[in-house]
Amino acid sequence: MKHSRRFWVTGASNGLGLAVVERLLEQGHRVAASSKDSDTLDNLAVGHGQSLLRLPGHLPLPELAEAAHQQIADNWGALDVLIVNAGTCDYLSHGLPANELFEAIASTNLTATEQCLGAAMALLEKGDQPQVMAVFSRYSAVQLHTPSQGPNAGNCAPQWVRLQRPGLKERGIDLTVVAPQSLKAPVAPVPAIPEPWTAQTAAEELLRRLPQREAELVLEVLEMQDMWPLPD
């Protein structure tokens, strides 16, 4: 078995986040999963015991992000890897009007990313070769507010994460941003073609690339419903 590491995965109720949790547990790692109620995670907890730590799911709330920090600290004392599934719909209010849906996905994921990165920082500093991987969907990477503006920390979640890179580096924490290609601020010279990723194949590929600690990965998804299911 490979060396077991301590992971915190957010947005783990379904789709990509859940697939990442399943794959990490199969590989023998310890996983803290932030999620809403999930029968699948309940069943995984039965099969994997103390290797799976269930955490509060509504991370835009500072008190729940802090509660997640405290649970990890009490159980493990440190954290090696934070995987932010920043495409999730876990944080949406019930009965949200359709015309507010996509702005809400972007804004709630930005807030949750800020909260959980702040909550994880001290734990990661105590970890073994710590790193952060933040994964964005086309929904959550959308630029908020005035479209004519360039991406900045206040209107674009991937850009906010990128701006944390120097501070993370000072603390010995590597950062990988996984996002669709931005036309305003491209990170690759050639546009990526959307591919038929599923939650399972994307989880396997992202975890395969994780040890390489690449600064940027471009992820263009053909069918997003399997990766980040929209609410019914």
C-alpha positions as CSV (number, residue, x, y, z in Angstrom):
1,M,0.0,0.0,0.0
2,K,1.2,3.5,-0.8
3,H,2.0,5.9,2.1
4,S,-1.3,7.1,3.5
5,R,-2.0,10.8,3.4
6,R,-4.6,13.0,5.1
7,F,-7.0,14.7,2.6
8,W,-9.8,17.2,3.0
9,V,-12.2,17.1,0.1
10,T,-15.0,19.7,-0.1
11,G,-18.2,19.5,-2.1
12,A,-18.3,15.7,-1.6
13,S,-22.0,15.1,-1.7
14,N,-22.0,13.8,-5.3
15,G,-20.3,14.1,-8.7
16,L,-16.6,14.8,-8.8
17,G,-16.2,15.4,-5.1
18,L,-17.7,12.1,-4.2
19,A,-15.7,10.3,-6.8
20,V,-12.5,11.8,-5.5
21,V,-13.4,10.6,-1.9
22,E,-14.2,7.1,-3.2
23,R,-10.9,6.8,-5.1
24,L,-8.8,8.1,-2.2
25,L,-10.3,5.6,0.2
26,E,-9.6,2.8,-2.3
27,Q,-6.0,3.9,-2.3
28,G,-5.8,3.7,1.4
29,H,-5.8,7.3,2.4
30,R,-7.6,9.1,5.2
31,V,-10.2,11.4,3.9
32,A,-12.2,14.2,5.5
33,A,-15.3,14.9,3.4
34,S,-17.4,18.0,3.6
35,S,-20.9,17.3,2.2
36,K,-24.6,17.4,2.6
37,D,-26.5,14.3,3.7
38,S,-25.3,11.4,1.4
39,D,-26.3,7.8,1.5
40,T,-23.2,6.9,-0.5
41,L,-20.9,8.5,2.1
42,D,-22.9,6.8,4.9
43,N,-22.2,3.5,3.2
44,L,-18.5,4.4,2.7
45,A,-18.2,5.2,6.4
46,V,-19.5,1.8,7.3
47,G,-16.9,0.1,5.0
48,H,-13.9,2.4,5.8
49,G,-14.4,3.2,9.5
50,Q,-12.0,5.8,10.9
51,S,-10.5,6.4,7.4
52,L,-13.5,8.6,6.5
53,L,-14.2,11.7,8.6
54,R,-17.5,13.4,7.9
55,L,-17.4,17.2,8.1
56,P,-20.0,20.0,7.9
57,G,-21.0,20.7,4.3
58,H,-22.1,24.4,4.2
59,L,-18.6,26.0,4.0
60,P,-19.6,29.5,3.1
61,L,-20.6,29.9,6.8
62,P,-17.4,30.8,8.7
63,E,-18.5,28.8,11.8
64,L,-18.9,25.6,9.8
65,A,-15.6,26.0,8.1
66,E,-14.0,26.5,11.5
67,A,-15.9,23.4,12.8
68,A,-14.4,21.4,10.0
69,H,-10.9,22.7,10.9
70,Q,-11.5,21.7,14.5
71,Q,-12.6,18.2,13.6
72,I,-9.6,17.6,11.5
73,A,-7.3,19.0,14.2
74,D,-8.9,16.8,16.9
75,N,-8.7,13.6,14.8
76,W,-5.5,14.0,12.8
77,G,-3.6,17.1,14.1
78,A,-2.6,18.1,10.6
79,L,-3.6,18.0,6.9
80,D,-1.5,17.0,3.9
81,V,-3.8,17.8,1.0
82,L,-6.8,20.1,0.6
83,I,-8.9,19.4,-2.6
84,V,-11.4,22.2,-3.1
85,N,-14.2,21.0,-5.3
86,A,-15.2,24.6,-6.2
87,G,-17.8,23.6,-8.8
88,T,-20.2,22.1,-6.4
89,C,-23.9,23.0,-6.0
90,D,-23.8,22.0,-2.3
91,Y,-24.1,25.6,-1.1
92,L,-27.2,26.7,-3.0
93,S,-30.4,27.7,-1.3
94,H,-33.5,25.7,-1.8
95,G,-36.0,27.1,-4.3
96,L,-33.5,29.4,-6.0
97,P,-34.9,31.0,-9.1
98,A,-33.4,29.7,-12.4
99,N,-32.2,33.2,-13.4
100,E,-30.1,33.4,-10.2
101,L,-28.7,29.9,-10.3
102,F,-25.3,30.4,-12.1
103,E,-24.4,33.6,-10.3
104,A,-25.2,31.8,-7.0
105,I,-22.9,28.9,-7.9
106,A,-20.0,31.2,-8.7
107,S,-20.5,33.5,-5.6
108,T,-21.1,30.7,-3.1
109,N,-18.1,28.7,-4.3
110,L,-15.9,31.8,-4.1
111,T,-17.0,32.4,-0.5
112,A,-16.6,28.7,0.4
113,T,-13.2,28.5,-1.1
114,E,-12.0,31.5,0.9
115,Q,-13.4,30.1,4.1
116,C,-12.0,26.5,3.7
117,L,-8.6,27.7,2.6
118,G,-8.4,29.9,5.6
119,A,-9.6,27.1,7.9
120,A,-7.0,24.6,6.4
121,M,-3.9,26.8,6.4
122,A,-2.6,26.0,9.9
123,L,-3.4,22.3,9.4
124,L,-1.5,22.3,6.1
125,E,1.5,24.0,7.6
126,K,1.8,21.0,9.9
127,G,1.4,18.5,7.1
128,D,3.7,16.4,5.1
129,Q,4.6,18.1,1.8
130,P,1.3,20.0,1.9
131,Q,-0.6,21.0,-1.2
132,V,-3.9,22.5,-2.4
133,M,-5.8,21.5,-5.5
134,A,-8.7,23.8,-6.4
135,V,-11.0,22.5,-9.1
136,F,-13.5,24.8,-10.9
137,S,-16.3,24.2,-13.3
138,R,-17.4,26.4,-16.2
139,Y,-20.2,27.5,-13.8
140,S,-18.1,28.4,-10.8
141,A,-15.3,30.0,-12.9
142,V,-17.7,32.6,-14.4
143,Q,-16.8,36.2,-13.8
144,L,-19.2,38.0,-11.6
145,H,-20.4,41.6,-11.7
146,T,-19.3,43.7,-14.7
147,P,-18.3,41.4,-17.6
148,S,-16.1,44.1,-19.1
149,Q,-13.8,44.0,-16.1
150,G,-10.8,41.8,-16.0
151,P,-10.7,38.9,-13.6
152,N,-9.7,39.9,-10.1
153,A,-10.0,38.5,-6.5
154,G,-13.5,39.9,-6.0
155,N,-15.2,38.7,-9.2
156,C,-13.5,35.5,-10.2
157,A,-12.9,32.5,-7.9
158,P,-10.0,30.9,-9.9
159,Q,-8.2,34.3,-9.9
160,W,-8.7,34.7,-6.1
161,V,-7.1,31.3,-5.6
162,R,-4.2,32.2,-7.9
163,L,-3.5,35.3,-5.9
164,Q,-3.0,33.2,-2.8
165,R,-0.1,31.3,-4.4
166,P,2.7,33.5,-3.0
167,G,1.4,33.3,0.5
168,L,1.0,29.6,0.3
169,K,4.5,29.2,-1.2
170,E,5.9,31.1,1.8
171,R,4.4,28.5,4.0
172,G,5.7,25.6,1.9
173,I,2.3,24.8,0.4
174,D,2.0,24.0,-3.3
175,L,-1.1,25.1,-5.3
176,T,-2.7,23.6,-8.4
177,V,-5.6,25.4,-10.0
178,V,-7.8,23.2,-12.3
179,A,-10.2,25.3,-14.3
180,P,-11.6,25.9,-17.8
181,Q,-9.6,28.1,-20.1
182,S,-10.3,31.8,-19.7
183,L,-10.3,33.9,-22.8
184,K,-9.4,37.0,-20.9
185,A,-6.5,35.4,-18.9
186,P,-5.4,32.2,-20.7
187,V,-3.0,29.9,-18.9
188,A,-2.2,27.7,-21.9
189,P,-1.2,28.8,-25.5
190,V,-3.7,26.4,-27.2
191,P,-7.5,26.3,-26.4
192,A,-8.5,23.0,-24.8
193,I,-11.3,21.0,-26.5
194,P,-14.1,19.9,-24.2
195,E,-13.9,16.2,-23.5
196,P,-16.5,13.6,-22.2
197,W,-15.1,13.4,-18.7
198,T,-17.1,11.6,-16.1
199,A,-16.8,12.1,-12.4
200,Q,-14.9,8.9,-12.1
201,T,-12.5,9.4,-15.0
202,A,-11.8,13.0,-14.0
203,A,-11.2,12.0,-10.3
204,E,-8.7,9.3,-11.5
205,E,-6.8,11.8,-13.7
206,L,-6.7,14.6,-11.2
207,L,-5.3,12.3,-8.5
208,R,-2.8,10.9,-11.0
209,R,-1.6,14.4,-11.7
210,L,-1.6,15.5,-8.0
211,P,1.9,14.4,-7.1
212,Q,3.3,16.4,-10.0
213,R,2.2,19.6,-8.3
214,E,1.6,21.5,-11.5
215,A,0.6,25.1,-11.1
216,E,-2.2,25.1,-13.7
217,L,-4.3,22.4,-15.3
218,V,-7.0,23.1,-17.9
219,L,-10.2,21.1,-17.6
220,E,-12.9,21.5,-20.2
221,V,-15.9,19.2,-19.7
222,L,-18.4,18.3,-22.3
223,E,-21.2,17.2,-20.0
224,M,-21.0,18.9,-16.6
225,Q,-24.1,17.3,-15.1
226,D,-22.2,14.2,-14.1
227,M,-19.3,16.1,-12.6
228,W,-21.3,18.9,-10.9
229,P,-25.0,18.0,-10.8
230,L,-27.4,20.9,-10.8
231,P,-30.2,20.8,-8.3
232,D,-33.5,19.3,-9.4
